[in-house]
Amino acid sequence: MTDKALTADKTAALATLLGAMPETDAIVAAVLAVWPDHAAYLLKSFSARSPALLAATEVASSAARKLMAGNEARFATGYKWTCDQLRDEEIFFHREGRYRLSTFAEAWDEVYSNHDYMAPYVDGLLLSQILWYNHVGTFEMFLDRVLGAATAPFDYLEIGPGHGLMVYLAARSPLSRTLAAWDVSSISLHETRVALDRLGVTKPVALVEVDILKAAAPDRQYDLIVISEVLEHLETPGVALAFLRKALRPEGRIFINVPLNSPSPDHIYLFSTPEELVAMVEAAGFRVVSTEMFATQGRKLAAAIANRISVSTGIIAVPA
Ligand SMILES: C[S@@+](CC[C@H](N)C(=O)[O-])C[C@H]1O[C@@H](n2cnc3c(N)ncnc32)[C@H](O)[C@@H]1O
């Protein structure tokens, strides 16, 4: 089979797989329009998903489509650009055994303060939430075992909301009473605000510019705290966890999502194993209730960890 015939074959198989998922199918079509050769990767990513992961994918796609409306090609191009950046970081990581940057100041200069970088990156990361198996894995955990497990009204705090999907879903929950989201980057907070407005969130969400590492002692407590894909961006993630421990009510829960061995231009703290992450969470005064792991492309976990392939690790914890 020629390369072109192979791509056509994978594209057709994807269309069949996504037949009952119109929102996801539309996003995949937009991506393949700018990046046809991505069909084989996507087929593998979707084929590995359980029915629950496919259902969660469609939830994320439905929200993402509203955010993309009229700008599908821009988002798809941003996604391809993001994947290209990450491939370069991966080459460095596997050659050197460390992330390329190690200080917040470096990440600030290269990424957070650089609009030309942030704009396609934020678009790309939104689509990764749908197209990457490991990202969907922890997203489904959040939907079902975190938000879905709430039985009483809750006050919600999220650190680093980025694309805004999680705070949006928390706002949609009839049980959410108050909502706050903090981020160090005004560019990122602006993206979150635009997303919440586009998604029609009417409950007030306090979006506040805060560096979690410099936050003063919390002046109140929350029932549900979410910190997803943020700890690896910090020089001292244990300090952030200790702060969040104080901000969590005695009966509250925290959801922590960290990618292990996941090189990215703004990842500066390397978590290599689930054990070191759990140890840090426990050292901050939490008791881990459950841990779930999802390797890139649904690979086997032990092999992924041994070969330093990215594994998203979701932790639900309570005060110890
Ligand atoms: C990759 S995004 C995470 C987006 C989303 N939560 C997710 O799970 O995909 C990381 C976010 O953390 C924010 N962040 C990085 N360092 C931070 C700090 N010191 N304090 C607060 N937010 C920070 C970034 O600005 C960015 O919005």
The ligand as a MOL file (V3000), in Angstrom:
LIG
                    3D

  0  0  0     0  0            999 V3000
M  V30 BEGIN CTAB
M  V30 COUNTS 27 29 0 0 0
M  V30 BEGIN ATOM
M  V30 1 C -0.9530 23.4240 30.9010 0
M  V30 2 S -1.9330 24.6230 31.6580 0 CHG=1
M  V30 3 C -3.1390 23.6230 32.4780 0
M  V30 4 C -4.4930 23.7640 31.8470 0
M  V30 5 C -5.5660 22.8460 32.4080 0
M  V30 6 N -5.6690 22.9500 33.8550 0
M  V30 7 C -5.3520 21.4100 31.9860 0
M  V30 8 O -5.4640 20.5070 32.8180 0
M  V30 9 O -5.1220 21.1720 30.7970 0 CHG=-1
M  V30 10 C -0.9240 25.1830 33.0130 0
M  V30 11 C -1.4750 26.4440 33.6460 0
M  V30 12 O -0.7870 26.6700 34.8760 0
M  V30 13 C -0.5470 28.0640 35.0020 0
M  V30 14 N 0.5540 28.2820 35.9660 0
M  V30 15 C 1.8790 28.0300 35.7730 0
M  V30 16 N 2.5950 28.4020 36.8580 0
M  V30 17 C 1.7010 28.8680 37.7760 0
M  V30 18 C 1.8250 29.4200 39.0890 0
M  V30 19 N 3.0230 29.5500 39.6700 0
M  V30 20 N 0.6970 29.8120 39.7360 0
M  V30 21 C -0.5130 29.7060 39.1360 0
M  V30 22 N -0.6930 29.2090 37.8700 0
M  V30 23 C 0.3970 28.7950 37.2010 0
M  V30 24 C -0.2270 28.4790 33.5710 0
M  V30 25 O -0.3430 29.8570 33.3520 0
M  V30 26 C -1.2540 27.6620 32.7910 0
M  V30 27 O -2.4730 28.3570 32.6400 0
M  V30 END ATOM
M  V30 BEGIN BOND
M  V30 1 1 1 2
M  V30 2 1 2 3
M  V30 3 1 2 10
M  V30 4 1 3 4
M  V30 5 1 4 5
M  V30 6 1 5 6
M  V30 7 1 5 7
M  V30 8 2 7 8
M  V30 9 1 7 9
M  V30 10 1 10 11
M  V30 11 1 11 12
M  V30 12 1 11 26
M  V30 13 1 12 13
M  V30 14 1 13 14
M  V30 15 1 13 24
M  V30 16 1 14 15
M  V30 17 1 14 23
M  V30 18 2 15 16
M  V30 19 1 16 17
M  V30 20 1 17 18
M  V30 21 2 17 23
M  V30 22 1 18 19
M  V30 23 2 18 20
M  V30 24 1 20 21
M  V30 25 2 21 22
M  V30 26 1 22 23
M  V30 27 1 24 25
M  V30 28 1 24 26
M  V30 29 1 26 27
M  V30 END BOND
M  V30 END CTAB
M  END
